[in-house]
Amino acid sequence: MHSRDDTMIRFQHAEKNFATANEPKMIWELQGDHNDALESNRTRYLEGMEKFLNLIETRAQTNRVRAD
C-alpha cells in the first residue's frame, strides 16, 4: 500500500519493493500523505488489507495441500 502523494517515501520505492518481492505480492495504491491513508481512504485501505490477507491465506492453503 502506498500513495503517490506521500511526501516522506516516494511511490517509486513501493514500486521497487514490489518488483523485488516474492509471491504472493500486490501493490495497492492509496491517496493522501504518508500518515493520512487510513483516515482519508479508510474503505480502500481496509479493502486492500482484506485482499492481501486473503491472498496470503490462499497461498498458505496451497502450500499445505502440497505438503500433504
PDB file of N, CA, C, O and CB in Angstrom:
ATOM      1  N   MET A   1       0.845  -1.170   0.000  1.00  0.00           N
ATOM      2  CA  MET A   1       0.000   0.000   0.000  1.00  0.00           C
ATOM      3  C   MET A   1       0.885   1.227   0.000  1.00  0.00           C
ATOM      4  O   MET A   1       1.826   1.352   0.784  1.00  0.00           O
ATOM      5  CB  MET A   1      -0.958   0.001   1.207  1.00  0.00           C
ATOM      6  N   HIS A   2       0.555   2.115  -0.897  1.00  0.00           N
ATOM      7  CA  HIS A   2       1.332   3.349  -0.950  1.00  0.00           C
ATOM      8  C   HIS A   2       0.577   4.397  -1.750  1.00  0.00           C
ATOM      9  O   HIS A   2      -0.326   4.083  -2.525  1.00  0.00           O
ATOM     10  CB  HIS A   2       2.723   3.097  -1.564  1.00  0.00           C
ATOM     11  N   SER A   3       0.964   5.636  -1.548  1.00  0.00           N
ATOM     12  CA  SER A   3       0.316   6.751  -2.230  1.00  0.00           C
ATOM     13  C   SER A   3       1.335   7.551  -3.028  1.00  0.00           C
ATOM     14  O   SER A   3       2.463   7.763  -2.583  1.00  0.00           O
ATOM     15  CB  SER A   3      -0.401   7.657  -1.222  1.00  0.00           C
ATOM     16  N   ARG A   4       0.930   7.985  -4.192  1.00  0.00           N
ATOM     17  CA  ARG A   4       1.780   8.876  -4.990  1.00  0.00           C
ATOM     18  C   ARG A   4       1.891  10.250  -4.331  1.00  0.00           C
ATOM     19  O   ARG A   4       2.770  11.038  -4.681  1.00  0.00           O
ATOM     20  CB  ARG A   4       1.222   9.017  -6.423  1.00  0.00           C
ATOM     21  N   ASP A   5       1.006  10.538  -3.382  1.00  0.00           N
ATOM     22  CA  ASP A   5       1.019  11.813  -2.663  1.00  0.00           C
ATOM     23  C   ASP A   5       1.948  11.796  -1.451  1.00  0.00           C
ATOM     24  O   ASP A   5       2.102  12.818  -0.783  1.00  0.00           O
ATOM     25  CB  ASP A   5      -0.385  12.167  -2.221  1.00  0.00           C
ATOM     26  N   ASP A   6       2.562  10.665  -1.157  1.00  0.00           N
ATOM     27  CA  ASP A   6       3.419  10.521   0.019  1.00  0.00           C
ATOM     28  C   ASP A   6       4.637  11.432  -0.103  1.00  0.00           C
ATOM     29  O   ASP A   6       5.420  11.307  -1.045  1.00  0.00           O
ATOM     30  CB  ASP A   6       3.860   9.050   0.197  1.00  0.00           C
ATOM     31  N   THR A   7       4.792  12.345   0.849  1.00  0.00           N
ATOM     32  CA  THR A   7       5.934  13.262   0.828  1.00  0.00           C
ATOM     33  C   THR A   7       7.113  12.722   1.625  1.00  0.00           C
ATOM     34  O   THR A   7       8.195  13.308   1.587  1.00  0.00           O
ATOM     35  CB  THR A   7       5.526  14.620   1.376  1.00  0.00           C
ATOM     36  N   MET A   8       6.931  11.621   2.342  1.00  0.00           N
ATOM     37  CA  MET A   8       8.003  11.046   3.143  1.00  0.00           C
ATOM     38  C   MET A   8       8.756   9.955   2.375  1.00  0.00           C
ATOM     39  O   MET A   8       9.986   9.922   2.378  1.00  0.00           O
ATOM     40  CB  MET A   8       7.439  10.480   4.442  1.00  0.00           C
ATOM     41  N   ILE A   9       8.017   9.075   1.729  1.00  0.00           N
ATOM     42  CA  ILE A   9       8.612   7.964   0.977  1.00  0.00           C
ATOM     43  C   ILE A   9       7.999   7.975  -0.415  1.00  0.00           C
ATOM     44  O   ILE A   9       6.783   7.868  -0.573  1.00  0.00           O
ATOM     45  CB  ILE A   9       8.375   6.576   1.695  1.00  0.00           C
ATOM     46  N   ARG A  10       8.844   8.105  -1.407  1.00  0.00           N
ATOM     47  CA  ARG A  10       8.365   8.224  -2.783  1.00  0.00           C
ATOM     48  C   ARG A  10       7.690   6.936  -3.252  1.00  0.00           C
ATOM     49  O   ARG A  10       8.046   5.839  -2.823  1.00  0.00           O
ATOM     50  CB  ARG A  10       9.524   8.577  -3.717  1.00  0.00           C
ATOM     51  N   PHE A  11       6.710   7.093  -4.138  1.00  0.00           N
ATOM     52  CA  PHE A  11       5.972   5.947  -4.673  1.00  0.00           C
ATOM     53  C   PHE A  11       6.899   4.973  -5.395  1.00  0.00           C
ATOM     54  O   PHE A  11       6.652   3.767  -5.399  1.00  0.00           O
ATOM     55  CB  PHE A  11       4.872   6.424  -5.624  1.00  0.00           C
ATOM     56  N   GLN A  12       7.954   5.486  -5.999  1.00  0.00           N
ATOM     57  CA  GLN A  12       8.907   4.627  -6.702  1.00  0.00           C
ATOM     58  C   GLN A  12       9.534   3.606  -5.757  1.00  0.00           C
ATOM     59  O   GLN A  12       9.915   2.517  -6.187  1.00  0.00           O
ATOM     60  CB  GLN A  12      10.001   5.473  -7.358  1.00  0.00           C
ATOM     61  N   HIS A  13       9.644   3.944  -4.485  1.00  0.00           N
ATOM     62  CA  HIS A  13      10.177   2.996  -3.506  1.00  0.00           C
ATOM     63  C   HIS A  13       9.233   1.791  -3.378  1.00  0.00           C
ATOM     64  O   HIS A  13       9.688   0.649  -3.311  1.00  0.00           O
ATOM     65  CB  HIS A  13      10.372   3.687  -2.123  1.00  0.00           C
ATOM     66  N   ALA A  14       7.942   2.048  -3.347  1.00  0.00           N
ATOM     67  CA  ALA A  14       6.960   0.958  -3.292  1.00  0.00           C
ATOM     68  C   ALA A  14       7.029   0.107  -4.555  1.00  0.00           C
ATOM     69  O   ALA A  14       6.914  -1.117  -4.493  1.00  0.00           O
ATOM     70  CB  ALA A  14       5.535   1.521  -3.110  1.00  0.00           C
ATOM     71  N   GLU A  15       7.216   0.758  -5.696  1.00  0.00           N
ATOM     72  CA  GLU A  15       7.324   0.012  -6.954  1.00  0.00           C
ATOM     73  C   GLU A  15       8.566  -0.874  -6.970  1.00  0.00           C
ATOM     74  O   GLU A  15       8.515  -2.002  -7.462  1.00  0.00           O
ATOM     75  CB  GLU A  15       7.357   0.978  -8.144  1.00  0.00           C
ATOM     76  N   LYS A  16       9.673  -0.377  -6.441  1.00  0.00           N
ATOM     77  CA  LYS A  16      10.897  -1.192  -6.369  1.00  0.00           C
ATOM     78  C   LYS A  16      10.704  -2.370  -5.420  1.00  0.00           C
ATOM     79  O   LYS A  16      11.119  -3.488  -5.725  1.00  0.00           O
ATOM     80  CB  LYS A  16      12.099  -0.333  -5.909  1.00  0.00           C
ATOM     81  N   ASN A  17      10.079  -2.126  -4.276  1.00  0.00           N
ATOM     82  CA  ASN A  17       9.799  -3.223  -3.342  1.00  0.00           C
ATOM     83  C   ASN A  17       8.926  -4.283  -4.003  1.00  0.00           C
ATOM     84  O   ASN A  17       9.182  -5.478  -3.863  1.00  0.00           O
ATOM     85  CB  ASN A  17       9.114  -2.690  -2.069  1.00  0.00           C
ATOM     86  N   PHE A  18       7.904  -3.849  -4.718  1.00  0.00           N
ATOM     87  CA  PHE A  18       7.012  -4.774  -5.408  1.00  0.00           C
ATOM     88  C   PHE A  18       7.782  -5.595  -6.439  1.00  0.00           C
ATOM     89  O   PHE A  18       7.591  -6.807  -6.542  1.00  0.00           O
ATOM     90  CB  PHE A  18       5.864  -4.010  -6.085  1.00  0.00           C
ATOM     91  N   ALA A  19       8.645  -4.940  -7.192  1.00  0.00           N
ATOM     92  CA  ALA A  19       9.395  -5.626  -8.249  1.00  0.00           C
ATOM     93  C   ALA A  19      10.307  -6.713  -7.692  1.00  0.00           C
ATOM     94  O   ALA A  19      10.526  -7.730  -8.350  1.00  0.00           O
ATOM     95  CB  ALA A  19      10.221  -4.623  -9.040  1.00  0.00           C
ATOM     96  N   THR A  20      10.837  -6.513  -6.497  1.00  0.00           N
ATOM     97  CA  THR A  20      11.784  -7.483  -5.941  1.00  0.00           C
ATOM     98  C   THR A  20      11.143  -8.465  -4.960  1.00  0.00           C
ATOM     99  O   THR A  20      11.798  -9.414  -4.529  1.00  0.00           O
ATOM    100  CB  THR A  20      12.904  -6.756  -5.252  1.00  0.00           C
ATOM    101  N   ALA A  21       9.894  -8.257  -4.605  1.00  0.00           N
ATOM    102  CA  ALA A  21       9.218  -9.130  -3.643  1.00  0.00           C
ATOM    103  C   ALA A  21       8.876 -10.477  -4.273  1.00  0.00           C
ATOM    104  O   ALA A  21       8.650 -10.583  -5.479  1.00  0.00           O
ATOM    105  CB  ALA A  21       7.944  -8.458  -3.111  1.00  0.00           C
ATOM    106  N   ASN A  22       8.844 -11.494  -3.427  1.00  0.00           N
ATOM    107  CA  ASN A  22       8.386 -12.815  -3.849  1.00  0.00           C
ATOM    108  C   ASN A  22       6.860 -12.853  -3.824  1.00  0.00           C
ATOM    109  O   ASN A  22       6.219 -12.032  -3.167  1.00  0.00           O
ATOM    110  CB  ASN A  22       8.981 -13.928  -2.938  1.00  0.00           C
ATOM    111  N   GLU A  23       6.294 -13.805  -4.540  1.00  0.00           N
ATOM    112  CA  GLU A  23       4.849 -14.030  -4.494  1.00  0.00           C
ATOM    113  C   GLU A  23       4.503 -14.679  -3.161  1.00  0.00           C
ATOM    114  O   GLU A  23       5.336 -15.400  -2.613  1.00  0.00           O
ATOM    115  CB  GLU A  23       4.372 -14.919  -5.690  1.00  0.00           C
ATOM    116  N   PRO A  24       3.334 -14.461  -2.626  1.00  0.00           N
ATOM    117  CA  PRO A  24       2.283 -13.603  -3.150  1.00  0.00           C
ATOM    118  C   PRO A  24       2.611 -12.137  -2.893  1.00  0.00           C
ATOM    119  O   PRO A  24       3.174 -11.784  -1.857  1.00  0.00           O
ATOM    120  CB  PRO A  24       0.933 -13.967  -2.525  1.00  0.00           C
ATOM    121  N   LYS A  25       2.257 -11.312  -3.829  1.00  0.00           N
ATOM    122  CA  LYS A  25       2.520  -9.887  -3.678  1.00  0.00           C
ATOM    123  C   LYS A  25       1.444  -9.093  -4.388  1.00  0.00           C
ATOM    124  O   LYS A  25       0.770  -9.588  -5.292  1.00  0.00           O
ATOM    125  CB  LYS A  25       3.910  -9.521  -4.224  1.00  0.00           C
ATOM    126  N   MET A  26       1.300  -7.869  -3.963  1.00  0.00           N
ATOM    127  CA  MET A  26       0.364  -6.953  -4.607  1.00  0.00           C
ATOM    128  C   MET A  26       0.788  -5.536  -4.263  1.00  0.00           C
ATOM    129  O   MET A  26       1.446  -5.295  -3.252  1.00  0.00           O
ATOM    130  CB  MET A  26      -1.112  -7.228  -4.160  1.00  0.00           C
ATOM    131  N   ILE A  27       0.409  -4.629  -5.100  1.00  0.00           N
ATOM    132  CA  ILE A  27       0.610  -3.219  -4.789  1.00  0.00           C
ATOM    133  C   ILE A  27      -0.770  -2.579  -4.804  1.00  0.00           C
ATOM    134  O   ILE A  27      -1.545  -2.782  -5.738  1.00  0.00           O
ATOM    135  CB  ILE A  27       1.598  -2.515  -5.812  1.00  0.00           C
ATOM    136  N   TRP A  28      -1.069  -1.817  -3.781  1.00  0.00           N
ATOM    137  CA  TRP A  28      -2.392  -1.237  -3.600  1.00  0.00           C
ATOM    138  C   TRP A  28      -2.208   0.261  -3.438  1.00  0.00           C
ATOM    139  O   TRP A  28      -1.666   0.730  -2.437  1.00  0.00           O
ATOM    140  CB  TRP A  28      -3.139  -1.863  -2.367  1.00  0.00           C
ATOM    141  N   GLU A  29      -2.663   1.002  -4.431  1.00  0.00           N
ATOM    142  CA  GLU A  29      -2.433   2.439  -4.423  1.00  0.00           C
ATOM    143  C   GLU A  29      -3.511   3.172  -3.624  1.00  0.00           C
ATOM    144  O   GLU A  29      -4.710   2.950  -3.796  1.00  0.00           O
ATOM    145  CB  GLU A  29      -2.386   2.972  -5.852  1.00  0.00           C
ATOM    146  N   LEU A  30      -3.038   4.043  -2.755  1.00  0.00           N
ATOM    147  CA  LEU A  30      -3.911   4.875  -1.939  1.00  0.00           C
ATOM    148  C   LEU A  30      -3.714   6.332  -2.312  1.00  0.00           C
ATOM    149  O   LEU A  30      -2.893   6.653  -3.171  1.00  0.00           O
ATOM    150  CB  LEU A  30      -3.639   4.657  -0.437  1.00  0.00           C
ATOM    151  N   GLN A  31      -4.458   7.204  -1.675  1.00  0.00           N
ATOM    152  CA  GLN A  31      -4.283   8.644  -1.847  1.00  0.00           C
ATOM    153  C   GLN A  31      -3.975   9.248  -0.490  1.00  0.00           C
ATOM    154  O   GLN A  31      -4.334   8.694   0.549  1.00  0.00           O
ATOM    155  CB  GLN A  31      -5.548   9.305  -2.483  1.00  0.00           C
ATOM    156  N   GLY A  32      -3.308  10.388  -0.516  1.00  0.00           N
ATOM    157  CA  GLY A  32      -3.008  11.088   0.725  1.00  0.00           C
ATOM    158  C   GLY A  32      -1.547  10.972   1.093  1.00  0.00           C
ATOM    159  O   GLY A  32      -0.796  10.194   0.506  1.00  0.00           O
ATOM    160  N   ASP A  33      -1.163  11.758   2.076  1.00  0.00           N
ATOM    161  CA  ASP A  33       0.224  11.767   2.519  1.00  0.00           C
ATOM    162  C   ASP A  33       0.524  10.540   3.378  1.00  0.00           C
ATOM    163  O   ASP A  33      -0.351   9.708   3.614  1.00  0.00           O
ATOM    164  CB  ASP A  33       0.528  13.052   3.299  1.00  0.00           C
ATOM    165  N   HIS A  34       1.747  10.439   3.834  1.00  0.00           N
ATOM    166  CA  HIS A  34       2.281   9.238   4.474  1.00  0.00           C
ATOM    167  C   HIS A  34       1.402   8.692   5.606  1.00  0.00           C
ATOM    168  O   HIS A  34       1.104   7.498   5.630  1.00  0.00           O
ATOM    169  CB  HIS A  34       3.647   9.532   5.010  1.00  0.00           C
ATOM    170  N   ASN A  35       0.997   9.532   6.521  1.00  0.00           N
ATOM    171  CA  ASN A  35       0.224   9.065   7.677  1.00  0.00           C
ATOM    172  C   ASN A  35      -1.272   9.324   7.556  1.00  0.00           C
ATOM    173  O   ASN A  35      -2.003   9.186   8.536  1.00  0.00           O
ATOM    174  CB  ASN A  35       0.736   9.722   8.923  1.00  0.00           C
ATOM    175  N   ASP A  36      -1.732   9.694   6.374  1.00  0.00           N
ATOM    176  CA  ASP A  36      -3.136  10.049   6.192  1.00  0.00           C
ATOM    177  C   ASP A  36      -3.967   8.970   5.501  1.00  0.00           C
ATOM    178  O   ASP A  36      -5.187   9.107   5.409  1.00  0.00           O
ATOM    179  CB  ASP A  36      -3.226  11.311   5.406  1.00  0.00           C
ATOM    180  N   ALA A  37      -3.348   7.923   5.026  1.00  0.00           N
ATOM    181  CA  ALA A  37      -4.040   6.947   4.177  1.00  0.00           C
ATOM    182  C   ALA A  37      -5.241   6.303   4.866  1.00  0.00           C
ATOM    183  O   ALA A  37      -6.315   6.206   4.274  1.00  0.00           O
ATOM    184  CB  ALA A  37      -3.074   5.870   3.744  1.00  0.00           C
ATOM    185  N   LEU A  38      -5.070   5.868   6.092  1.00  0.00           N
ATOM    186  CA  LEU A  38      -6.178   5.201   6.780  1.00  0.00           C
ATOM    187  C   LEU A  38      -7.337   6.166   7.014  1.00  0.00           C
ATOM    188  O   LEU A  38      -8.500   5.806   6.833  1.00  0.00           O
ATOM    189  CB  LEU A  38      -5.704   4.613   8.118  1.00  0.00           C
ATOM    190  N   GLU A  39      -7.016   7.375   7.412  1.00  0.00           N
ATOM    191  CA  GLU A  39      -8.068   8.353   7.700  1.00  0.00           C
ATOM    192  C   GLU A  39      -8.776   8.835   6.435  1.00  0.00           C
ATOM    193  O   GLU A  39     -10.002   8.946   6.413  1.00  0.00           O
ATOM    194  CB  GLU A  39      -7.481   9.541   8.439  1.00  0.00           C
ATOM    195  N   SER A  40      -8.016   9.118   5.396  1.00  0.00           N
ATOM    196  CA  SER A  40      -8.620   9.696   4.194  1.00  0.00           C
ATOM    197  C   SER A  40      -9.119   8.654   3.199  1.00  0.00           C
ATOM    198  O   SER A  40      -9.905   8.983   2.311  1.00  0.00           O
ATOM    199  CB  SER A  40      -7.628  10.589   3.514  1.00  0.00           C
ATOM    200  N   ASN A  41      -8.680   7.410   3.329  1.00  0.00           N
ATOM    201  CA  ASN A  41      -9.058   6.333   2.402  1.00  0.00           C
ATOM    202  C   ASN A  41      -9.477   5.082   3.157  1.00  0.00           C
ATOM    203  O   ASN A  41      -9.163   3.970   2.731  1.00  0.00           O
ATOM    204  CB  ASN A  41      -7.897   6.005   1.455  1.00  0.00           C
ATOM    205  N   ARG A  42     -10.176   5.246   4.262  1.00  0.00           N
ATOM    206  CA  ARG A  42     -10.460   4.117   5.154  1.00  0.00           C
ATOM    207  C   ARG A  42     -11.001   2.894   4.410  1.00  0.00           C
ATOM    208  O   ARG A  42     -10.491   1.790   4.600  1.00  0.00           O
ATOM    209  CB  ARG A  42     -11.454   4.542   6.215  1.00  0.00           C
ATOM    210  N   THR A  43     -12.010   3.066   3.580  1.00  0.00           N
ATOM    211  CA  THR A  43     -12.609   1.932   2.879  1.00  0.00           C
ATOM    212  C   THR A  43     -11.601   1.266   1.959  1.00  0.00           C
ATOM    213  O   THR A  43     -11.458   0.044   1.977  1.00  0.00           O
ATOM    214  CB  THR A  43     -13.829   2.380   2.081  1.00  0.00           C
ATOM    215  N   ARG A  44     -10.903   2.056   1.157  1.00  0.00           N
ATOM    216  CA  ARG A  44      -9.912   1.488   0.232  1.00  0.00           C
ATOM    217  C   ARG A  44      -8.771   0.825   1.003  1.00  0.00           C
ATOM    218  O   ARG A  44      -8.304  -0.245   0.612  1.00  0.00           O
ATOM    219  CB  ARG A  44      -9.353   2.585  -0.705  1.00  0.00           C
ATOM    220  N   TYR A  45      -8.324   1.438   2.078  1.00  0.00           N
ATOM    221  CA  TYR A  45      -7.260   0.883   2.913  1.00  0.00           C
ATOM    222  C   TYR A  45      -7.673  -0.490   3.449  1.00  0.00           C
ATOM    223  O   TYR A  45      -6.922  -1.460   3.339  1.00  0.00           O
ATOM    224  CB  TYR A  45      -6.929   1.842   4.082  1.00  0.00           C
ATOM    225  N   LEU A  46      -8.863  -0.560   4.024  1.00  0.00           N
ATOM    226  CA  LEU A  46      -9.331  -1.825   4.590  1.00  0.00           C
ATOM    227  C   LEU A  46      -9.583  -2.874   3.508  1.00  0.00           C
ATOM    228  O   LEU A  46      -9.343  -4.059   3.740  1.00  0.00           O
ATOM    229  CB  LEU A  46     -10.604  -1.598   5.398  1.00  0.00           C
ATOM    230  N   GLU A  47     -10.059  -2.467   2.336  1.00  0.00           N
ATOM    231  CA  GLU A  47     -10.219  -3.403   1.214  1.00  0.00           C
ATOM    232  C   GLU A  47      -8.865  -3.984   0.821  1.00  0.00           C
ATOM    233  O   GLU A  47      -8.756  -5.180   0.553  1.00  0.00           O
ATOM    234  CB  GLU A  47     -10.875  -2.699  -0.002  1.00  0.00           C
ATOM    235  N   GLY A  48      -7.848  -3.151   0.786  1.00  0.00           N
ATOM    236  CA  GLY A  48      -6.510  -3.615   0.439  1.00  0.00           C
ATOM    237  C   GLY A  48      -5.963  -4.593   1.459  1.00  0.00           C
ATOM    238  O   GLY A  48      -5.361  -5.605   1.099  1.00  0.00           O
ATOM    239  N   MET A  49      -6.175  -4.291   2.737  1.00  0.00           N
ATOM    240  CA  MET A  49      -5.723  -5.209   3.789  1.00  0.00           C
ATOM    241  C   MET A  49      -6.424  -6.560   3.664  1.00  0.00           C
ATOM    242  O   MET A  49      -5.787  -7.609   3.758  1.00  0.00           O
ATOM    243  CB  MET A  49      -5.983  -4.603   5.185  1.00  0.00           C
ATOM    244  N   GLU A  50      -7.736  -6.525   3.452  1.00  0.00           N
ATOM    245  CA  GLU A  50      -8.500  -7.766   3.313  1.00  0.00           C
ATOM    246  C   GLU A  50      -8.038  -8.563   2.092  1.00  0.00           C
ATOM    247  O   GLU A  50      -7.876  -9.781   2.163  1.00  0.00           O
ATOM    248  CB  GLU A  50     -10.004  -7.458   3.205  1.00  0.00           C
ATOM    249  N   LYS A  51      -7.831  -7.880   0.993  1.00  0.00           N
ATOM    250  CA  LYS A  51      -7.389  -8.552  -0.228  1.00  0.00           C
ATOM    251  C   LYS A  51      -6.028  -9.217  -0.016  1.00  0.00           C
ATOM    252  O   LYS A  51      -5.821 -10.356  -0.434  1.00  0.00           O
ATOM    253  CB  LYS A  51      -7.318  -7.551  -1.397  1.00  0.00           C
ATOM    254  N   PHE A  52      -5.105  -8.509   0.630  1.00  0.00           N
ATOM    255  CA  PHE A  52      -3.781  -9.078   0.863  1.00  0.00           C
ATOM    256  C   PHE A  52      -3.846 -10.263   1.822  1.00  0.00           C
ATOM    257  O   PHE A  52      -3.201 -11.284   1.585  1.00  0.00           O
ATOM    258  CB  PHE A  52      -2.835  -8.012   1.412  1.00  0.00           C
ATOM    259  N   LEU A  53      -4.608 -10.141   2.889  1.00  0.00           N
ATOM    260  CA  LEU A  53      -4.730 -11.255   3.832  1.00  0.00           C
ATOM    261  C   LEU A  53      -5.352 -12.477   3.161  1.00  0.00           C
ATOM    262  O   LEU A  53      -4.930 -13.603   3.425  1.00  0.00           O
ATOM    263  CB  LEU A  53      -5.569 -10.838   5.047  1.00  0.00           C
ATOM    264  N   ASN A  54      -6.340 -12.276   2.307  1.00  0.00           N
ATOM    265  CA  ASN A  54      -6.923 -13.394   1.552  1.00  0.00           C
ATOM    266  C   ASN A  54      -5.901 -14.005   0.607  1.00  0.00           C
ATOM    267  O   ASN A  54      -5.863 -15.222   0.426  1.00  0.00           O
ATOM    268  CB  ASN A  54      -8.153 -12.928   0.760  1.00  0.00           C
ATOM    269  N   LEU A  55      -5.081 -13.168   0.012  1.00  0.00           N
ATOM    270  CA  LEU A  55      -4.045 -13.636  -0.903  1.00  0.00           C
ATOM    271  C   LEU A  55      -3.049 -14.543  -0.189  1.00  0.00           C
ATOM    272  O   LEU A  55      -2.708 -15.614  -0.690  1.00  0.00           O
ATOM    273  CB  LEU A  55      -3.318 -12.449  -1.533  1.00  0.00           C
ATOM    274  N   ILE A  56      -2.584 -14.114   0.978  1.00  0.00           N
ATOM    275  CA  ILE A  56      -1.599 -14.943   1.677  1.00  0.00           C
ATOM    276  C   ILE A  56      -2.246 -16.177   2.296  1.00  0.00           C
ATOM    277  O   ILE A  56      -1.593 -17.213   2.422  1.00  0.00           O
ATOM    278  CB  ILE A  56      -0.893 -14.127   2.761  1.00  0.00           C
ATOM    279  N   GLU A  57      -3.514 -16.087   2.684  1.00  0.00           N
ATOM    280  CA  GLU A  57      -4.210 -17.262   3.202  1.00  0.00           C
ATOM    281  C   GLU A  57      -4.380 -18.306   2.105  1.00  0.00           C
ATOM    282  O   GLU A  57      -4.183 -19.496   2.351  1.00  0.00           O
ATOM    283  CB  GLU A  57      -5.581 -16.869   3.782  1.00  0.00           C
ATOM    284  N   THR A  58      -4.739 -17.881   0.909  1.00  0.00           N
ATOM    285  CA  THR A  58      -4.856 -18.799  -0.225  1.00  0.00           C
ATOM    286  C   THR A  58      -3.518 -19.464  -0.496  1.00  0.00           C
ATOM    287  O   THR A  58      -3.459 -20.667  -0.751  1.00  0.00           O
ATOM    288  CB  THR A  58      -5.351 -18.058  -1.483  1.00  0.00           C
ATOM    289  N   ARG A  59      -2.460 -18.697  -0.443  1.00  0.00           N
ATOM    290  CA  ARG A  59      -1.114 -19.242  -0.665  1.00  0.00           C
ATOM    291  C   ARG A  59      -0.765 -20.257   0.416  1.00  0.00           C
ATOM    292  O   ARG A  59      -0.196 -21.307   0.119  1.00  0.00           O
ATOM    293  CB  ARG A  59      -0.063 -18.109  -0.690  1.00  0.00           C
ATOM    294  N   ALA A  60      -1.100 -19.956   1.664  1.00  0.00           N
ATOM    295  CA  ALA A  60      -0.813 -20.876   2.765  1.00  0.00           C
ATOM    296  C   ALA A  60      -1.587 -22.181   2.596  1.00  0.00           C
ATOM    297  O   ALA A  60      -1.040 -23.256   2.840  1.00  0.00           O
ATOM    298  CB  ALA A  60      -1.159 -20.224   4.115  1.00  0.00           C
ATOM    299  N   GLN A  61      -2.844 -22.102   2.185  1.00  0.00           N
ATOM    300  CA  GLN A  61      -3.644 -23.309   1.963  1.00  0.00           C
ATOM    301  C   GLN A  61      -3.063 -24.141   0.831  1.00  0.00           C
ATOM    302  O   GLN A  61      -3.024 -25.368   0.920  1.00  0.00           O
ATOM    303  CB  GLN A  61      -5.101 -22.941   1.652  1.00  0.00           C
ATOM    304  N   THR A  62      -2.613 -23.488  -0.229  1.00  0.00           N
ATOM    305  CA  THR A  62      -1.993 -24.191  -1.355  1.00  0.00           C
ATOM    306  C   THR A  62      -0.742 -24.922  -0.897  1.00  0.00           C
ATOM    307  O   THR A  62      -0.507 -26.065  -1.290  1.00  0.00           O
ATOM    308  CB  THR A  62      -1.651 -23.207  -2.491  1.00  0.00           C
ATOM    309  N   ASN A  63       0.056 -24.270  -0.074  1.00  0.00           N
ATOM    310  CA  ASN A  63       1.274 -24.897   0.428  1.00  0.00           C
ATOM    311  C   ASN A  63       0.963 -26.074   1.333  1.00  0.00           C
ATOM    312  O   ASN A  63       1.690 -27.068   1.314  1.00  0.00           O
ATOM    313  CB  ASN A  63       2.121 -23.884   1.174  1.00  0.00           C
ATOM    314  N   ARG A  64      -0.108 -25.990   2.133  1.00  0.00           N
ATOM    315  CA  ARG A  64      -0.487 -27.112   2.997  1.00  0.00           C
ATOM    316  C   ARG A  64      -0.923 -28.309   2.160  1.00  0.00           C
ATOM    317  O   ARG A  64      -0.587 -29.446   2.491  1.00  0.00           O
ATOM    318  CB  ARG A  64      -1.615 -26.697   3.962  1.00  0.00           C
ATOM    319  N   VAL A  65      -1.662 -28.072   1.087  1.00  0.00           N
ATOM    320  CA  VAL A  65      -2.109 -29.155   0.207  1.00  0.00           C
ATOM    321  C   VAL A  65      -0.903 -29.830  -0.421  1.00  0.00           C
ATOM    322  O   VAL A  65      -0.859 -31.058  -0.506  1.00  0.00           O
ATOM    323  CB  VAL A  65      -3.065 -28.623  -0.891  1.00  0.00           C
ATOM    324  N   ARG A  66       0.065 -29.060  -0.858  1.00  0.00           N
ATOM    325  CA  ARG A  66       1.272 -29.628  -1.464  1.00  0.00           C
ATOM    326  C   ARG A  66       2.056 -30.462  -0.465  1.00  0.00           C
ATOM    327  O   ARG A  66       2.655 -31.471  -0.834  1.00  0.00           O
ATOM    328  CB  ARG A  66       2.159 -28.521  -2.023  1.00  0.00           C
ATOM    329  N   ALA A  67       2.058 -30.051   0.795  1.00  0.00           N
ATOM    330  CA  ALA A  67       2.818 -30.766   1.819  1.00  0.00           C
ATOM    331  C   ALA A  67       2.174 -32.100   2.165  1.00  0.00           C
ATOM    332  O   ALA A  67       2.860 -33.027   2.597  1.00  0.00           O
ATOM    333  CB  ALA A  67       2.947 -29.914   3.073  1.00  0.00           C
ATOM    334  N   ASP A  68       0.865 -32.204   1.980  1.00  0.00           N
ATOM    335  CA  ASP A  68       0.150 -33.447   2.319  1.00  0.00           C
ATOM    336  C   ASP A  68       0.367 -34.464   1.287  1.00  0.00           C
ATOM    337  O   ASP A  68      -0.153 -35.575   1.396  1.00  0.00           O
ATOM    338  CB  ASP A  68      -1.322 -33.215   2.490  1.00  0.00           C
TER     339      ASP A  68
END
